[in-house]
Each structure stands twice: as C-alpha cells, then as structure tokens.
Amino acid sequence: MAARERTGADLTRLRGQGQGRGNVKSAVGSAIVKGYVIGRRVLLGTVPGTVIGYNIARFGRFRGATYPLLVRTAFGVAKCGLDELALV
C-alpha cells in the first residue's frame, strides 16, 4: 500500500498548532542570546554535555519551539528545552 500524500489542508492543520516557523526562530534566538551557543558546555540535570546544534523541527513530538537545543552527552544526543539545562 502506498503512503498517503499530505494535502494542503493536512499541512495547514499541523502548522495551526502554534508551533510555526516564527516560534522556532524565536526559541532558537532566545537560546543563543542566553549563551547556549554551539560548543558550549552545559549540564542536563546532573549529566554534562555540549550544545551541538539547534532543533528546527516545526511539527512532530519534539518541536523546535519547545526543545530548541541539541545536546550531546555520554548517553547520546538529546533535544532539550532551556528549562532543562544549566550553563557550566
């Protein structure tokens, strides 16, 4: 069975959930202003890690508006919100 093609109405519904491109852009911009730049050492709870990038996903379970940072730890890469991290 072929995958169902997404229509314009489907995409509009997904974008209408308050997680559009502008929200992702402002979340990433806010993280950068607060000092969470690529290469910065952080603590994810008590686990040390390094910011390796920014999450620009506009839909899905872990949207960039809520989880704008990608952090590498000894346990793997995690998508994180600003409230989950502390600068080292």
Residue pairs with C-beta under 8 A, 6 or more apart in sequence:
14 58
14 59
15 58
15 59
17 59
18 65
19 58
19 59
19 63
19 65
19 66
20 58
21 58
23 64
23 65
24 55
24 56
24 57
24 58
24 63
24 64
24 65
24 68
26 65
27 64
27 65
27 66
27 68
28 54
28 55
28 56
28 64
28 68
30 68
30 82
31 54
31 68
31 69
31 82
34 82
35 87
36 42
36 51
36 69
36 82
36 85
36 87
37 51
38 51
38 52
38 53
38 54
39 50
39 51
40 50
40 51
40 87
40 88
41 48
41 49
41 50
41 87
41 88
42 48
42 49
42 50
42 51
42 71
42 85
42 86
42 87
42 88
43 49
43 85
43 86
43 87
43 88
44 71
44 73
44 78
44 80
44 84
44 85
45 84
47 73
47 74
47 75
48 73
48 74
48 88
49 71
49 72
49 73
49 74
49 78
50 71
50 72
51 69
51 70
51 71
52 70
52 71
52 72
52 77
53 69
53 70
54 64
54 68
54 69
54 70
55 62
55 63
55 64
55 67
55 68
55 69
55 70
55 79
56 64
57 63
57 64
58 64
58 65
62 79
66 81
67 79
67 80
67 81
68 81
68 82
69 79
69 80
69 81
69 82
69 85
70 77
70 78
70 79
70 80
71 77
71 78
71 79
71 80
71 85
